[in-house]
Amino acid sequence: MLHALTMIALVIHIAGGAIGLVSGTVAVVARKGGYLHRKAGTVFVGSMWVMATFAIYLGFAMPGQTLNVFIGAFALYLVTTAWMTVRAKGVSAGIFEKAAFVVAVCLCAPFAVLTFQLITGLPTFFTGAMTFKGPIVIAIYSSRAHHPLAHAEGRRIADTFSLKYRCSCRRCPLCPH
C-alpha cells in the first residue's frame, strides 16, 4: 500500500496531466495568438509543470519508477524551454538557452543508455511503469524522426481545416522562412 503522501502526489500528478490534456487541446484549437490560445497555453504550461514535478517525486517515492524521474525532468525541460521560446524577445542565445542546452545533453544521457541497452538486448538499468516492449520501443527508435513527422502532421491538420501551416521553430530547413 502506498503512503498517504504518495497517494496525494499521485492524484495531483494525474490531475495536472488531465488539466494539461484539456488546456493543451483548447490551445491547439483556438486561434493562434488570440486571447483563448494564450490563456489556455498558460494553464497548459502550469499544469504540465505540476504534472512533471510530481512525476519526479513519484519516481523517487514509488518502487521501480526510477525512469520516471528522468521523464519528469525531460517534460519540465520541454515545457520550460517552449515557454521561454514563446516569451523570448530576441533571437540570440542567452544564458538561459546555453544552460538549457547543457540540461538537454544531461537529460539525454539516461535515454541514450536505455536505447543502447534495448538495441543490444542488455538488461536495462532503469525500470518504469511500462515494460520496454512494443509501442515503447517503437517510440524510442522513432524519436529521431519526430520533427519531420511533426511538420507532416501539422500540414495535414492545417489542410484539413483549410488553415495556413506555419512551423514556429524558425530554425529547421523544413520550415518556410
LOGU-218317 format. One record per atom (N, C-alpha, C, O): residue in one letter; atom name; y, x, z. Coordinates in steps of 0.2 Angstrom, whole numbers, plus 5000, padded with zeros to 4 digits. Layout:
REM residues N
TIRO   rest   atom      Y      X      Z
TIRO      A     CA      Y      X      Z
...
This chain:
REM residues 177
TIRO   rest   atom      Y      X      Z
TIRO      M      N   4994   5004   5000
TIRO      M     CA   5000   5000   5000
TIRO      M      C   5006   5004   5000
TIRO      M      O   5007   5009   5004
TIRO      L      N   5011   5002   4996
TIRO      L     CA   5017   5006   4995
TIRO      L      C   5022   5005   5001
TIRO      L      O   5022   5000   5004
TIRO      H      N   5025   5010   5003
TIRO      H     CA   5030   5010   5009
TIRO      H      C   5036   5005   5007
TIRO      H      O   5037   5004   5001
TIRO      A      N   5038   5001   5012
TIRO      A     CA   5043   4996   5010
TIRO      A      C   5049   4999   5006
TIRO      A      O   5052   4996   5002
TIRO      L      N   5052   5005   5008
TIRO      L     CA   5057   5008   5004
TIRO      L      C   5056   5009   4997
TIRO      L      O   5060   5008   4993
TIRO      T      N   5049   5011   4996
TIRO      T     CA   5047   5012   4989
TIRO      T      C   5047   5006   4985
TIRO      T      O   5048   5006   4979
TIRO      M      N   5044   5001   4989
TIRO      M     CA   5044   4994   4985
TIRO      M      C   5051   4992   4984
TIRO      M      O   5052   4989   4978
TIRO      I      N   5056   4993   4988
TIRO      I     CA   5063   4991   4986
TIRO      I      C   5066   4995   4981
TIRO      I      O   5069   4992   4976
TIRO      A      N   5064   5001   4981
TIRO      A     CA   5066   5005   4975
TIRO      A      C   5063   5003   4968
TIRO      A      O   5066   5003   4963
TIRO      L      N   5057   5001   4969
TIRO      L     CA   5053   4999   4963
TIRO      L      C   5056   4992   4960
TIRO      L      O   5057   4992   4954
TIRO      V      N   5058   4988   4964
TIRO      V     CA   5062   4982   4962
TIRO      V      C   5068   4983   4959
TIRO      V      O   5070   4980   4954
TIRO      I      N   5072   4988   4962
TIRO      I     CA   5079   4990   4960
TIRO      I      C   5078   4993   4953
TIRO      I      O   5082   4992   4948
TIRO      H      N   5073   4997   4952
TIRO      H     CA   5071   5001   4946
TIRO      H      C   5070   4996   4940
TIRO      H      O   5073   4996   4935
TIRO      I      N   5066   4991   4942
TIRO      I     CA   5064   4985   4937
TIRO      I      C   5070   4981   4935
TIRO      I      O   5071   4979   4930
TIRO      A      N   5074   4979   4940
TIRO      A     CA   5080   4975   4939
TIRO      A      C   5085   4979   4935
TIRO      A      O   5088   4976   4930
TIRO      G      N   5086   4985   4936
TIRO      G     CA   5090   4989   4932
TIRO      G      C   5088   4990   4925
TIRO      G      O   5092   4989   4920
TIRO      G      N   5082   4991   4924
TIRO      G     CA   5079   4991   4917
TIRO      G      C   5080   4984   4914
TIRO      G      O   5081   4984   4908
TIRO      A      N   5078   4978   4917
TIRO      A     CA   5079   4972   4914
TIRO      A      C   5086   4970   4912
TIRO      A      O   5088   4968   4907
TIRO      I      N   5091   4972   4917
TIRO      I     CA   5098   4971   4915
TIRO      I      C   5100   4975   4909
TIRO      I      O   5104   4973   4905
TIRO      G      N   5097   4981   4909
TIRO      G     CA   5098   4986   4903
TIRO      G      C   5096   4983   4897
TIRO      G      O   5099   4984   4892
TIRO      L      N   5090   4980   4897
TIRO      L     CA   5087   4977   4891
TIRO      L      C   5092   4971   4888
TIRO      L      O   5093   4971   4882
TIRO      V      N   5094   4967   4893
TIRO      V     CA   5098   4961   4891
TIRO      V      C   5105   4964   4889
TIRO      V      O   5108   4962   4883
TIRO      S      N   5108   4968   4893
TIRO      S     CA   5115   4970   4891
TIRO      S      C   5115   4975   4885
TIRO      S      O   5120   4974   4881
TIRO      G      N   5110   4978   4884
TIRO      G     CA   5109   4983   4878
TIRO      G      C   5108   4978   4872
TIRO      G      O   5111   4980   4866
TIRO      T      N   5105   4973   4872
TIRO      T     CA   5104   4968   4867
TIRO      T      C   5111   4965   4865
TIRO      T      O   5112   4964   4859
TIRO      V      N   5114   4963   4870
TIRO      V     CA   5121   4960   4869
TIRO      V      C   5126   4965   4865
TIRO      V      O   5129   4963   4861
TIRO      A      N   5125   4971   4868
TIRO      A     CA   5130   4976   4865
TIRO      A      C   5128   4978   4858
TIRO      A      O   5132   4979   4853
TIRO      V      N   5122   4977   4856
TIRO      V     CA   5120   4978   4849
TIRO      V      C   5122   4973   4844
TIRO      V      O   5124   4974   4839
TIRO      V      N   5121   4967   4847
TIRO      V     CA   5123   4961   4843
TIRO      V      C   5130   4959   4842
TIRO      V      O   5132   4957   4837
TIRO      A      N   5134   4961   4847
TIRO      A     CA   5141   4960   4847
TIRO      A      C   5145   4964   4842
TIRO      A      O   5142   4970   4840
TIRO      R      N   5151   4962   4840
TIRO      R     CA   5155   4966   4835
TIRO      R      C   5156   4973   4838
TIRO      R      O   5159   4973   4844
TIRO      K      N   5155   4978   4835
TIRO      K     CA   5156   4985   4837
TIRO      K      C   5163   4986   4839
TIRO      K      O   5168   4985   4835
TIRO      G      N   5165   4989   4845
TIRO      G     CA   5171   4990   4847
TIRO      G      C   5175   4984   4850
TIRO      G      O   5180   4985   4853
TIRO      G      N   5172   4978   4849
TIRO      G     CA   5175   4972   4852
TIRO      G      C   5174   4972   4860
TIRO      G      O   5171   4976   4863
TIRO      Y      N   5178   4967   4863
TIRO      Y     CA   5178   4966   4870
TIRO      Y      C   5171   4965   4873
TIRO      Y      O   5169   4969   4877
TIRO      L      N   5167   4961   4870
TIRO      L     CA   5160   4960   4872
TIRO      L      C   5156   4966   4871
TIRO      L      O   5152   4967   4876
TIRO      H      N   5156   4969   4866
TIRO      H     CA   5152   4975   4865
TIRO      H      C   5154   4981   4870
TIRO      H      O   5149   4984   4873
TIRO      R      N   5160   4982   4872
TIRO      R     CA   5162   4987   4877
TIRO      R      C   5160   4985   4884
TIRO      R      O   5157   4989   4887
TIRO      K      N   5161   4978   4885
TIRO      K     CA   5159   4976   4892
TIRO      K      C   5151   4977   4893
TIRO      K      O   5148   4979   4898
TIRO      A      N   5147   4974   4888
TIRO      A     CA   5140   4974   4888
TIRO      A      C   5138   4982   4888
TIRO      A      O   5133   4983   4891
TIRO      G      N   5141   4986   4884
TIRO      G     CA   5139   4993   4884
TIRO      G      C   5140   4996   4891
TIRO      G      O   5136   5001   4893
TIRO      T      N   5146   4994   4894
TIRO      T     CA   5147   4997   4901
TIRO      T      C   5142   4995   4906
TIRO      T      O   5139   4999   4910
TIRO      V      N   5140   4988   4906
TIRO      V     CA   5134   4986   4910
TIRO      V      C   5128   4989   4908
TIRO      V      O   5124   4991   4913
TIRO      F      N   5127   4991   4902
TIRO      F     CA   5121   4994   4900
TIRO      F      C   5120   5001   4903
TIRO      F      O   5115   5003   4906
TIRO      V      N   5126   5005   4902
TIRO      V     CA   5126   5012   4905
TIRO      V      C   5125   5012   4913
TIRO      V      O   5121   5015   4915
TIRO      G      N   5128   5007   4916
TIRO      G     CA   5127   5007   4923
TIRO      G      C   5120   5005   4925
TIRO      G      O   5117   5008   4930
TIRO      S      N   5117   5000   4922
TIRO      S     CA   5110   4998   4923
TIRO      S      C   5105   5003   4922
TIRO      S      O   5100   5004   4925
TIRO      M      N   5106   5007   4916
TIRO      M     CA   5102   5012   4915
TIRO      M      C   5102   5018   4920
TIRO      M      O   5097   5021   4921
TIRO      W      N   5108   5019   4922
TIRO      W     CA   5109   5025   4927
TIRO      W      C   5105   5023   4933
TIRO      W      O   5102   5027   4936
TIRO      V      N   5106   5016   4935
TIRO      V     CA   5102   5014   4941
TIRO      V      C   5094   5014   4940
TIRO      V      O   5091   5017   4944
TIRO      M      N   5092   5012   4934
TIRO      M     CA   5085   5012   4932
TIRO      M      C   5082   5019   4932
TIRO      M      O   5077   5021   4935
TIRO      A      N   5086   5024   4929
TIRO      A     CA   5084   5031   4929
TIRO      A      C   5084   5034   4936
TIRO      A      O   5079   5038   4937
TIRO      T      N   5089   5033   4940
TIRO      T     CA   5089   5036   4946
TIRO      T      C   5084   5034   4950
TIRO      T      O   5081   5038   4954
TIRO      F      N   5082   5028   4950
TIRO      F     CA   5076   5025   4954
TIRO      F      C   5070   5028   4951
TIRO      F      O   5065   5028   4955
TIRO      A      N   5069   5029   4945
TIRO      A     CA   5063   5031   4942
TIRO      A      C   5062   5038   4944
TIRO      A      O   5056   5040   4946
TIRO      I      N   5067   5042   4945
TIRO      I     CA   5066   5049   4948
TIRO      I      C   5064   5049   4955
TIRO      I      O   5059   5052   4957
TIRO      Y      N   5067   5044   4959
TIRO      Y     CA   5065   5044   4966
TIRO      Y      C   5057   5041   4966
TIRO      Y      O   5053   5044   4970
TIRO      L      N   5055   5036   4962
TIRO      L     CA   5049   5034   4962
TIRO      L      C   5044   5039   4959
TIRO      L      O   5038   5039   4961
TIRO      G      N   5046   5044   4955
TIRO      G     CA   5042   5049   4953
TIRO      G      C   5040   5054   4958
TIRO      G      O   5034   5056   4958
TIRO      F      N   5044   5055   4963
TIRO      F     CA   5043   5059   4969
TIRO      F      C   5039   5055   4974
TIRO      F      O   5034   5057   4977
TIRO      A      N   5041   5048   4975
TIRO      A     CA   5038   5044   4981
TIRO      A      C   5031   5041   4979
TIRO      A      O   5027   5041   4984
TIRO      M      N   5029   5040   4973
TIRO      M     CA   5023   5037   4971
TIRO      M      C   5018   5042   4969
TIRO      M      O   5020   5047   4965
TIRO      P      N   5012   5042   4972
TIRO      P     CA   5007   5047   4970
TIRO      P      C   5005   5047   4962
TIRO      P      O   5005   5041   4959
TIRO      G      N   5005   5052   4959
TIRO      G     CA   5003   5053   4952
TIRO      G      C   5008   5051   4947
TIRO      G      O   5007   5049   4941
TIRO      Q      N   5014   5051   4949
TIRO      Q     CA   5020   5049   4945
TIRO      Q      C   5025   5055   4943
TIRO      Q      O   5031   5053   4942
TIRO      T      N   5023   5061   4944
TIRO      T     CA   5027   5067   4943
TIRO      T      C   5031   5067   4936
TIRO      T      O   5037   5068   4936
TIRO      L      N   5027   5065   4931
TIRO      L     CA   5031   5065   4924
TIRO      L      C   5037   5060   4924
TIRO      L      O   5041   5061   4920
TIRO      N      N   5037   5055   4928
TIRO      N     CA   5042   5050   4928
TIRO      N      C   5049   5053   4931
TIRO      N      O   5054   5051   4930
TIRO      V      N   5048   5059   4935
TIRO      V     CA   5054   5062   4937
TIRO      V      C   5058   5065   4931
TIRO      V      O   5064   5065   4930
TIRO      F      N   5054   5068   4926
TIRO      F     CA   5057   5071   4920
TIRO      F      C   5059   5065   4915
TIRO      F      O   5065   5066   4912
TIRO      I      N   5055   5060   4915
TIRO      I     CA   5058   5054   4910
TIRO      I      C   5064   5051   4913
TIRO      I      O   5068   5050   4909
TIRO      G      N   5064   5050   4920
TIRO      G     CA   5070   5048   4923
TIRO      G      C   5076   5052   4922
TIRO      G      O   5082   5050   4920
TIRO      A      N   5075   5059   4922
TIRO      A     CA   5081   5063   4921
TIRO      A      C   5083   5064   4914
TIRO      A      O   5089   5064   4912
TIRO      F      N   5078   5063   4910
TIRO      F     CA   5080   5063   4902
TIRO      F      C   5084   5056   4901
TIRO      F      O   5088   5057   4897
TIRO      A      N   5082   5051   4904
TIRO      A     CA   5085   5045   4902
TIRO      A      C   5092   5045   4905
TIRO      A      O   5097   5043   4902
TIRO      L      N   5093   5048   4911
TIRO      L     CA   5100   5049   4913
TIRO      L      C   5104   5054   4909
TIRO      L      O   5110   5052   4907
TIRO      Y      N   5101   5059   4906
TIRO      Y     CA   5104   5063   4901
TIRO      Y      C   5106   5060   4895
TIRO      Y      O   5112   5060   4893
TIRO      L      N   5102   5056   4892
TIRO      L     CA   5103   5052   4886
TIRO      L      C   5109   5047   4887
TIRO      L      O   5114   5047   4883
TIRO      V      N   5109   5043   4892
TIRO      V     CA   5114   5038   4894
TIRO      V      C   5121   5041   4895
TIRO      V      O   5126   5039   4893
TIRO      T      N   5120   5047   4899
TIRO      T     CA   5127   5050   4901
TIRO      T      C   5130   5053   4895
TIRO      T      O   5136   5053   4894
TIRO      T      N   5126   5057   4891
TIRO      T     CA   5129   5060   4885
TIRO      T      C   5131   5055   4880
TIRO      T      O   5136   5056   4877
TIRO      A      N   5128   5049   4879
TIRO      A     CA   5130   5044   4875
TIRO      A      C   5137   5041   4877
TIRO      A      O   5141   5040   4873
TIRO      W      N   5137   5040   4884
TIRO      W     CA   5143   5038   4887
TIRO      W      C   5149   5042   4886
TIRO      W      O   5155   5040   4884
TIRO      M      N   5148   5049   4887
TIRO      M     CA   5153   5054   4886
TIRO      M      C   5155   5054   4879
TIRO      M      O   5161   5056   4877
TIRO      T      N   5151   5053   4874
TIRO      T     CA   5152   5054   4867
TIRO      T      C   5157   5048   4865
TIRO      T      O   5162   5049   4861
TIRO      V      N   5156   5042   4868
TIRO      V     CA   5160   5036   4866
TIRO      V      C   5167   5037   4869
TIRO      V      O   5172   5035   4866
TIRO      R      N   5167   5041   4875
TIRO      R     CA   5174   5042   4879
TIRO      R      C   5177   5048   4876
TIRO      R      O   5183   5049   4878
TIRO      A      N   5174   5052   4872
TIRO      A     CA   5177   5058   4870
TIRO      A      C   5183   5057   4866
TIRO      A      O   5184   5053   4862
TIRO      K      N   5188   5061   4868
TIRO      K     CA   5195   5061   4864
TIRO      K      C   5195   5066   4858
TIRO      K      O   5198   5064   4853
TIRO      G      N   5192   5072   4859
TIRO      G     CA   5192   5077   4854
TIRO      G      C   5185   5078   4851
TIRO      G      O   5180   5075   4853
TIRO      V      N   5185   5082   4846
TIRO      V     CA   5179   5084   4843
TIRO      V      C   5176   5091   4844
TIRO      V      O   5170   5092   4842
TIRO      S      N   5179   5095   4848
TIRO      S     CA   5177   5101   4850
TIRO      S      C   5173   5101   4857
TIRO      S      O   5173   5096   4861
TIRO      A      N   5168   5105   4857
TIRO      A     CA   5163   5106   4863
TIRO      A      C   5167   5109   4869
TIRO      A      O   5169   5114   4869
TIRO      G      N   5167   5105   4874
TIRO      G     CA   5170   5107   4881
TIRO      G      C   5165   5109   4885
TIRO      G      O   5159   5110   4884
TIRO      I      N   5166   5110   4892
TIRO      I     CA   5162   5112   4897
TIRO      I      C   5156   5107   4898
TIRO      I      O   5150   5109   4898
TIRO      F      N   5158   5100   4898
TIRO      F     CA   5153   5095   4898
TIRO      F      C   5147   5096   4893
TIRO      F      O   5141   5096   4894
TIRO      E      N   5149   5097   4887
TIRO      E     CA   5145   5097   4881
TIRO      E      C   5140   5103   4882
TIRO      E      O   5134   5103   4880
TIRO      K      N   5143   5109   4884
TIRO      K     CA   5139   5115   4885
TIRO      K      C   5134   5114   4890
TIRO      K      O   5129   5117   4890
TIRO      A      N   5137   5111   4896
TIRO      A     CA   5132   5110   4901
TIRO      A      C   5126   5105   4899
TIRO      A      O   5121   5106   4901
TIRO      A      N   5128   5100   4895
TIRO      A     CA   5123   5095   4893
TIRO      A      C   5118   5099   4889
TIRO      A      O   5112   5097   4889
TIRO      F      N   5120   5104   4885
TIRO      F     CA   5115   5107   4881
TIRO      F      C   5110   5111   4885
TIRO      F      O   5104   5111   4884
TIRO      V      N   5113   5114   4890
TIRO      V     CA   5108   5118   4895
TIRO      V      C   5103   5113   4898
TIRO      V      O   5097   5114   4899
TIRO      V      N   5106   5107   4900
TIRO      V     CA   5102   5102   4903
TIRO      V      C   5096   5100   4898
TIRO      V      O   5091   5099   4900
TIRO      A      N   5098   5099   4892
TIRO      A     CA   5094   5096   4887
TIRO      A      C   5088   5101   4886
TIRO      A      O   5082   5100   4886
TIRO      V      N   5090   5108   4886
TIRO      V     CA   5085   5113   4885
TIRO      V      C   5080   5113   4891
TIRO      V      O   5074   5113   4890
TIRO      C      N   5083   5113   4897
TIRO      C     CA   5079   5112   4903
TIRO      C      C   5074   5106   4903
TIRO      C      O   5068   5107   4905
TIRO      L      N   5077   5101   4901
TIRO      L     CA   5073   5094   4901
TIRO      L      C   5067   5094   4896
TIRO      L      O   5062   5091   4896
TIRO      C      N   5068   5098   4890
TIRO      C     CA   5063   5098   4885
TIRO      C      C   5057   5103   4887
TIRO      C      O   5052   5102   4884
TIRO      A      N   5058   5107   4891
TIRO      A     CA   5053   5112   4893
TIRO      A      C   5047   5108   4896
TIRO      A      O   5041   5110   4893
TIRO      P      N   5047   5103   4900
TIRO      P     CA   5041   5100   4903
TIRO      P      C   5038   5096   4897
TIRO      P      O   5032   5095   4897
TIRO      F      N   5042   5093   4893
TIRO      F     CA   5039   5089   4887
TIRO      F      C   5036   5094   4882
TIRO      F      O   5031   5092   4879
TIRO      A      N   5039   5100   4881
TIRO      A     CA   5036   5105   4876
TIRO      A      C   5029   5107   4879
TIRO      A      O   5024   5107   4875
TIRO      V      N   5028   5108   4886
TIRO      V     CA   5022   5110   4889
TIRO      V      C   5017   5104   4888
TIRO      V      O   5011   5106   4886
TIRO      L      N   5019   5098   4889
TIRO      L     CA   5015   5092   4889
TIRO      L      C   5012   5092   4882
TIRO      L      O   5006   5090   4881
TIRO      T      N   5017   5092   4877
TIRO      T     CA   5015   5092   4870
TIRO      T      C   5010   5097   4868
TIRO      T      O   5005   5096   4865
TIRO      F      N   5011   5103   4870
TIRO      F     CA   5006   5109   4869
TIRO      F      C   4999   5107   4872
TIRO      F      O   4994   5108   4869
TIRO      Q      N   4999   5105   4878
TIRO      Q     CA   4993   5103   4881
TIRO      Q      C   4989   5097   4878
TIRO      Q      O   4983   5098   4877
TIRO      L      N   4993   5092   4875
TIRO      L     CA   4990   5087   4872
TIRO      L      C   4987   5089   4865
TIRO      L      O   4981   5087   4863
TIRO      I      N   4991   5093   4861
TIRO      I     CA   4989   5096   4855
TIRO      I      C   4982   5100   4855
TIRO      I      O   4978   5100   4851
TIRO      T      N   4982   5104   4860
TIRO      T     CA   4977   5109   4861
TIRO      T      C   4971   5106   4865
TIRO      T      O   4966   5109   4865
TIRO      G      N   4972   5100   4868
TIRO      G     CA   4966   5097   4872
TIRO      G      C   4966   5100   4879
TIRO      G      O   4961   5098   4882
TIRO      L      N   4971   5104   4881
TIRO      L     CA   4970   5106   4888
TIRO      L      C   4972   5101   4893
TIRO      L      O   4975   5096   4891
TIRO      P      N   4969   5101   4899
TIRO      P     CA   4971   5096   4904
TIRO      P      C   4979   5096   4905
TIRO      P      O   4982   5102   4905
TIRO      T      N   4982   5091   4906
TIRO      T     CA   4989   5090   4907
TIRO      T      C   4991   5092   4915
TIRO      T      O   4987   5090   4919
TIRO      F      N   4997   5095   4915
TIRO      F     CA   4999   5096   4922
TIRO      F      C   5002   5090   4925
TIRO      F      O   5003   5089   4931
TIRO      F      N   5005   5086   4921
TIRO      F     CA   5009   5080   4923
TIRO      F      C   5004   5074   4923
TIRO      F      O   5000   5073   4919
TIRO      T      N   5006   5069   4927
TIRO      T     CA   5002   5063   4927
TIRO      T      C   5008   5058   4927
TIRO      T      O   5014   5059   4929
TIRO      G      N   5006   5052   4925
TIRO      G     CA   5011   5046   4924
TIRO      G      C   5007   5040   4925
TIRO      G      O   5001   5039   4926
TIRO      A      N   5011   5034   4924
TIRO      A     CA   5008   5028   4925
TIRO      A      C   5004   5026   4919
TIRO      A      O   4999   5022   4919
TIRO      M      N   5005   5029   4913
TIRO      M     CA   5001   5028   4907
TIRO      M      C   4997   5034   4905
TIRO      M      O   4999   5040   4907
TIRO      T      N   4991   5033   4902
TIRO      T     CA   4987   5038   4900
TIRO      T      C   4990   5041   4894
TIRO      T      O   4994   5038   4890
TIRO      F      N   4989   5047   4892
TIRO      F     CA   4991   5051   4886
TIRO      F      C   4986   5049   4880
TIRO      F      O   4983   5054   4878
TIRO      K      N   4986   5043   4878
TIRO      K     CA   4982   5041   4873
TIRO      K      C   4985   5036   4868
TIRO      K      O   4990   5033   4871
TIRO      G      N   4983   5035   4862
TIRO      G     CA   4986   5030   4858
TIRO      G      C   4993   5031   4857
TIRO      G      O   4995   5036   4854
TIRO      P      N   4997   5025   4858
TIRO      P     CA   5004   5025   4857
TIRO      P      C   5008   5031   4860
TIRO      P      O   5013   5033   4857
TIRO      I      N   5006   5033   4866
TIRO      I     CA   5010   5038   4869
TIRO      I      C   5009   5044   4865
TIRO      I      O   5014   5048   4864
TIRO      V      N   5003   5046   4863
TIRO      V     CA   5003   5052   4859
TIRO      V      C   5006   5052   4852
TIRO      V      O   5010   5056   4850
TIRO      I      N   5006   5046   4849
TIRO      I     CA   5010   5045   4843
TIRO      I      C   5017   5046   4844
TIRO      I      O   5020   5049   4840
TIRO      A      N   5020   5043   4850
TIRO      A     CA   5027   5043   4851
TIRO      A      C   5029   5051   4852
TIRO      A      O   5034   5053   4850
TIRO      I      N   5025   5054   4855
TIRO      I     CA   5026   5062   4857
TIRO      I      C   5026   5065   4850
TIRO      I      O   5031   5069   4849
TIRO      Y      N   5021   5064   4846
TIRO      Y     CA   5021   5068   4839
TIRO      Y      C   5026   5066   4835
TIRO      Y      O   5029   5070   4831
TIRO      S      N   5029   5059   4835
TIRO      S     CA   5034   5057   4830
TIRO      S      C   5041   5058   4833
TIRO      S      O   5045   5056   4829
TIRO      S      N   5042   5061   4839
TIRO      S     CA   5049   5061   4841
TIRO      S      C   5053   5065   4837
TIRO      S      O   5059   5064   4837
TIRO      R      N   5050   5070   4833
TIRO      R     CA   5055   5074   4829
TIRO      R      C   5058   5070   4823
TIRO      R      O   5063   5072   4821
TIRO      A      N   5054   5065   4821
TIRO      A     CA   5057   5061   4816
TIRO      A      C   5061   5055   4818
TIRO      A      O   5063   5051   4814
TIRO      H      N   5063   5055   4824
TIRO      H     CA   5067   5050   4827
TIRO      H      C   5074   5048   4823
TIRO      H      O   5075   5043   4821
TIRO      H      N   5078   5054   4822
TIRO      H     CA   5084   5052   4819
TIRO      H      C   5084   5049   4812
TIRO      H      O   5088   5045   4811
TIRO      P      N   5080   5052   4808
TIRO      P     CA   5080   5049   4801
TIRO      P      C   5077   5042   4801
TIRO      P      O   5079   5038   4798
TIRO      L      N   5072   5041   4806
TIRO      L     CA   5070   5034   4807
TIRO      L      C   5075   5029   4809
TIRO      L      O   5075   5023   4807
TIRO      A      N   5079   5032   4814
TIRO      A     CA   5085   5028   4817
TIRO      A      C   5089   5026   4811
TIRO      A      O   5092   5020   4811
TIRO      H      N   5091   5030   4806
TIRO      H     CA   5095   5029   4801
TIRO      H      C   5092   5024   4796
TIRO      H      O   5095   5019   4794
TIRO      A      N   5086   5024   4795
TIRO      A     CA   5082   5019   4791
TIRO      A      C   5082   5013   4794
TIRO      A      O   5084   5008   4791
TIRO      E      N   5081   5012   4800
TIRO      E     CA   5081   5006   4804
TIRO      E      C   5088   5003   4804
TIRO      E      O   5089   4997   4804
TIRO      G      N   5093   5007   4805
TIRO      G     CA   5100   5005   4806
TIRO      G      C   5102   5002   4799
TIRO      G      O   5105   4997   4799
TIRO      R      N   5100   5005   4794
TIRO      R     CA   5102   5002   4787
TIRO      R      C   5098   4996   4786
TIRO      R      O   5101   4991   4783
TIRO      R      N   5092   4995   4788
TIRO      R     CA   5088   4989   4787
TIRO      R      C   5091   4984   4791
TIRO      R      O   5092   4978   4788
TIRO      I      N   5093   4985   4797
TIRO      I     CA   5096   4979   4801
TIRO      I      C   5103   4977   4798
TIRO      I      O   5104   4971   4797
TIRO      A      N   5107   4982   4796
TIRO      A     CA   5113   4981   4793
TIRO      A      C   5112   4977   4786
TIRO      A      O   5116   4972   4785
TIRO      D      N   5108   4979   4782
TIRO      D     CA   5106   4975   4776
TIRO      D      C   5104   4968   4778
TIRO      D      O   5106   4963   4774
TIRO      T      N   5100   4967   4783
TIRO      T     CA   5098   4960   4785
TIRO      T      C   5103   4956   4787
TIRO      T      O   5103   4950   4785
TIRO      F      N   5108   4958   4790
TIRO      F     CA   5114   4954   4792
TIRO      F      C   5120   4955   4788
TIRO      F      O   5126   4953   4790
TIRO      S      N   5119   4958   4782
TIRO      S     CA   5125   4959   4777
TIRO      S      C   5131   4963   4781
TIRO      S      O   5137   4961   4780
TIRO      L      N   5129   4968   4784
TIRO      L     CA   5134   4972   4788
TIRO      L      C   5134   4979   4784
TIRO      L      O   5130   4981   4781
TIRO      K      N   5140   4982   4785
TIRO      K     CA   5140   4989   4783
TIRO      K      C   5137   4994   4788
TIRO      K      O   5139   4994   4794
TIRO      Y      N   5133   4998   4786
TIRO      Y     CA   5129   5003   4791
TIRO      Y      C   5134   5009   4791
TIRO      Y      O   5136   5012   4786
TIRO      R      N   5135   5011   4798
TIRO      R     CA   5138   5017   4799
TIRO      R      C   5135   5021   4805
TIRO      R      O   5136   5018   4811
TIRO      C      N   5132   5026   4804
TIRO      C     CA   5130   5030   4810
TIRO      C      C   5136   5033   4814
TIRO      C      O   5140   5035   4811
TIRO      S      N   5135   5033   4820
TIRO      S     CA   5141   5035   4824
TIRO      S      C   5140   5043   4826
TIRO      S      O   5144   5045   4830
TIRO      C      N   5135   5046   4824
TIRO      C     CA   5134   5053   4826
TIRO      C      C   5139   5058   4823
TIRO      C      O   5141   5063   4826
TIRO      R      N   5141   5057   4817
TIRO      R     CA   5146   5060   4813
TIRO      R      C   5144   5068   4812
TIRO      R      O   5148   5072   4811
TIRO      R      N   5137   5069   4813
TIRO      R     CA   5136   5077   4813
TIRO      R      C   5130   5078   4808
TIRO      R      O   5130   5084   4805
TIRO      C      N   5126   5073   4807
TIRO      C     CA   5120   5075   4803
TIRO      C      C   5121   5074   4795
TIRO      C      O   5125   5070   4793
TIRO      P      N   5117   5077   4791
TIRO      P     CA   5118   5076   4784
TIRO      P      C   5116   5069   4781
TIRO      P      O   5118   5067   4776
TIRO      L      N   5113   5065   4785
TIRO      L     CA   5111   5058   4783
TIRO      L      C   5117   5053   4784
TIRO      L      O   5117   5048   4781
TIRO      C      N   5122   5055   4788
TIRO      C     CA   5127   5051   4789
TIRO      C      C   5133   5052   4784
TIRO      C      O   5134   5057   4781
TIRO      P      N   5135   5046   4782
TIRO      P     CA   5141   5046   4777
TIRO      P      C   5147   5049   4781
TIRO      P      O   5149   5046   4786
TIRO      H      N   5150   5053   4778
TIRO      H     CA   5156   5056   4781
TIRO      H      C   5163   5055   4777
TIRO      H      O   5168   5057   4779
